[in-house]
Amino acid sequence: MDTERHSSLQNAVAVLSRGDAAARRDVTAQNSRFVRVFEALAAAGIEARPVIYDETFADAVRDQLRAVDGVLVWVDPIHQGKTRAELDVLLRDVSAQGPWVSAHPDVILKMGVKEVLYRTRHLGWGADTHRYDTAASFRAEFPSRLRAGAPRVLKQNRGNGGQGVWKVEALPNEATKVRVLHAQRGSMPEDMPLEALIARCEPYFGWGGCIIDQAFQPRLPDGMIRCYMSGSEVAGFGHQLIKALIPPPPEGPDAPEAQPGPRIMHGPDAPQFQALRRSMEDEWTPRMMDTLDIDESSLPVIWDADFLYGPRDAAGADTYVLCEINASSCFALPEEAPAAIARIVKQRLLRTQRAASGT
């Protein structure tokens, strides 16, 4: 890297999110939804610049990102019909010019997609999980797996907000029909021919490359535990009584009873989650890195692993089943997370500066 250029940056990073031209014009650190992250970075002596991205002004964004040491990215895989396809190309180009990017698109493709559930199924967070690489294999294998008994959950490889996630149940005395429930908020159970469901899911192979098939977890009503990670260390937890894939009450999907509960945030030392913390820090994250070939310096500065409660073990203790990893846009955050982000960013800036100076 050009050391003269680098020395002029003064530890500058960009905080990148999606928005329109008006948002780009008006955004400041103070009015950004990431204001606590900006405050933590400033407290660590790091200049942070808000940058708004859209495909219509991508060239201007590229110029902004080339003028900083690092880029922190908060952009969902799918937003109002737009994907990250063009953004990921831009971020790879920026990264090749010198600034580090977190999370890098190549790292997201390893850990921030549903395929990670299949590739890491041998870890302690795994469950009965299968992968379909083609529409033909999906059509050939899924029906018999479903008829084996318990409900299944189909997941497109890249998505967010429940898009492309389906609970599927075989109907008694109906060899060709199934009951499905989409995980997007407001969805209602629907009975349909299995063939129609397969046709509905086939486009997922074009965007995400595969479909993941996971056993439905009966303890879903007990809630989801979001384990927030900064690099390889736990930065906090969030517990939420979710409603996705739970049939709505008779009053319908818009009734108050059908809405998810608030996500209750906890710090990394929350007593009720210490067994999960030990598993994440001491076993699961290191083994995931080995399995996916990710070094610690490439882990996102903030990511989360979403867990459902699995069956209790012989001693009556909870077990945990991974249902997804979020690495593209992990937000909202526990109170302790911004400071953890700032610590990791500072470490990576120092590493970048050393590499630039040859020390």
Sequence and secondary structure as in RCSB ss.txt:
>XXXX:A:sequence
MDTERHSSLQNAVAVLSRGDAAARRDVTAQNSRFVRVFEALAAAGIEARPVIYDETFADAVRDQLRAVDGVLVWV
DPIHQGKTRAELDVLLRDVSAQGPWVSAHPDVILKMGVKEVLYRTRHLGWGADTHRYDTAASFRAEFPSRLRAGA
PRVLKQNRGNGGQGVWKVEALPNEATKVRVLHAQRGSMPEDMPLEALIARCEPYFGWGGCIIDQAFQPRLPDGMI
RCYMSGSEVAGFGHQLIKALIPPPPEGPDAPEAQPGPRIMHGPDAPQFQALRRSMEDEWTPRMMDTLDIDESSLP
VIWDADFLYGPRDAAGADTYVLCEINASSCFALPEEAPAAIARIVKQRLLRTQRAASGT
>XXXX:A:secstr
  HHHHHTS SEEEEEEE  HHHHHH  TTTSTTHHHHHHHHHTT EEEEEEE GGGHHHHHHHHHTSSEEEEE 
 SEETTEESHHHHHHHHHHHHHS EEET HHHHHHHSSTHHHHHTTTSTT  SEEEE SHHHHHHHHHHHHHTSS
 EEEEESS  TTTTEEEEEEETTEEEEEEEEESSTT   EEEEHHHHHHHHTTHHHHTS EEEEE  TTGGG EE
EEEEETTEEEEEEEE   TTS   TT TTSGGGS    EEE TT GGGHHHHHIIIIIIHHHHHHHHT  GGGS 
SSEEEEEEEE   TTS  EEEEEEEE S   S  TTHHHHHHHHHHHHHHHHHHHHHT 
